[in-house]
Amino acid sequence: MKRVFTQAGNTMGIVKIDETLHEDVRKASAVMCRSINAQAEFWMKIGRLAESNPTLSFNEIVQRELASAAESAGDRRAAA
């Protein structure tokens, strides 16, 4: 059993995951140039969004997240 540290805001938690899944996260993180924790967080976020939006494809979920991030960045620039 491996532990992956996740961070949300200022709170950090520990998630226990299977060794095989940890190895998959490690491999994917190397390919995607992310830390192991960032890769695990990405998979968790996409999985949560996929469960909440079962009719959306992976690409549609990513497009919505990119649009939301761009909107948030615009809001922060306007507030500055």
C-alpha positions, 0 to 999 in steps of 0.5 A: 500500500502506497500513500499519495499526498494531496493538497486542497488549499492549505489542507493536505491529506494522505490517500492510501492506494494499491501498489499497482495503481501507484506504479501506474501513477508514477509512469503516467507522471513521468510521461506527462511531466507532472509530479506523482501527486499532481498526476494522482490529483489530476486523475481524481479530479477528472474521475470526479468530474466524469462521475458527475457528468457521465454523458461527457467525454474525457475531451469535453471534460478537459475543454470545460476545465480549460474554459473555466480556468481561462474565465477565472484567470480573466476574472483575476486580471480584471480584479487587479 
